[in-house]
Amino acid sequence: MSDTRLSFKEMCAKFDVTPRTLRYYEYIELLHPERSGRSRFFGPKEVARMTLIMRGRRFGIKLEDIRQWLLIYEHEGTSAQMQAFVEMADRQYAELEEQRLQLEEAMRELKELRDETAAFLVDGSS
């Protein structure tokens, strides 16, 4: 089963991405499918890479950072890649924490303004 290859269409369906997204990931060298004529096929290695790409995107990691991180594995191996992931995850966690704080502040301000406006409508809308 490890020799299973997915067609371009199957890869899009498996990861719920558009053909444009998949072509773009190939264009920026995140993925390297096998080619047979005009057809592209994605083996287990590319499926694993796509899983990592999608996970990184879910956490808001930039595609270029993901690309560099995937290259570390090819050039330096698993340990170096894991160390790079820890550093990347720490940076992204800090960024998400900052975004959370900003979102909470915006929500608090919006609720205050909404409550003030609703109170005005009840008390003094003449």
N, C-alpha and C positions, 0 to 999 in steps of 0.2 A: 504494500500500500504506500510505501515511502516514495515510490516512483510516480505517484499520481500527479498529473499536471492539470491545471485549470485553464480553461480558455479565457480570453479577455472578458467575455460576457459573464462567465461563471465567477471570475474574480470580482467583477463589479457587484454581482448579486451577493456573493459571500460577505463582502465588507460594506454593502449598502452605500456604494459610492458611484458617482457618475462616470461615464467613459472619459469625460474631460478631465476629471480628477486623476484617474488612473494614468492617462496619457501625460498629465503634468508631472506626476510623481516619477514617471519614467524619464521625462525630459530633464528634470533637475537631478537625475541620477540617484533617486532613492530606491528605485526598482530596476532590475535588469532582466526582463523576461527573455526566454528563448524565442527565437524567430524561426518560422518556417514559411517562407514566402512572405505574404502580407499578414499572416496570422502570428499572434503572440501567445505564448504559453508560460504559465507561472508554476514553477515547481515548489516543493516543500520549503526551500530556502527563501523564496520570494514571498510565500504565504506567511512564513514566520516574520520576515521583515515588515510586511504589511501590517501584521498584528501589532508589532512594536510601534510602527508609524501611527496607527490609529489610536493606540494607547497614549502615545505622546501628545497627539492632537487633542485628545479628550482632556488632558491636563493643561492644555494651552501652550505647550512647548512649540517654539518656532520650528518650521520645517528645516531651516538651515542648521539649527542646533541638532535636530534629529539626524540629518544627513552626516554631520561631523561625528556624531556619536556612533552611528552605524559604521563609519570608516575606521574608527578606533578598533573595533572588533577585527576587521580585516587586516589591519596593520600591526596591532599590539596584543590582540587576544582578549579572552574573556575577563581576566582580572582587571586589566586597564579599562575595559568597557564598563565594568561594574563600578569602578572607582569614579569614572566620568559620570555615570548615571547618578551616583549619590550626590555629587557636586551639582549636577544639573537639577536634580529633584529639590535640593536645598534652595537653590536660587528660585525655582518656580514656586515652591511652597511659600517663600517670603513674598513673592509678587502676588500670589493669590490671597495671602493674608492681608496685604495692603489693599487689594481690590475689595475684599470683604469689609474692611473697616470703612472704606469710602462708600460702599453700597449701603451699609448700615446707617451712616450719617445722612446720605441722600434720602433714605427711607424715613428717617426720623424727621428731617426737615419737611418732606412732603406731607407726612401725617399731621404735623403741627399746622402747616398752611391749610390743609384740607379741613382740619377741625376748626380753625379760626374762621374759615369761610363758611362752614356749615353753621357755626354759632351765630355768625352775622346774619345769615339767612333767617334763622329762627327768631333772633332778638330784635333786629332792627331793619328789616327789609321793608322800608316804606318809600 
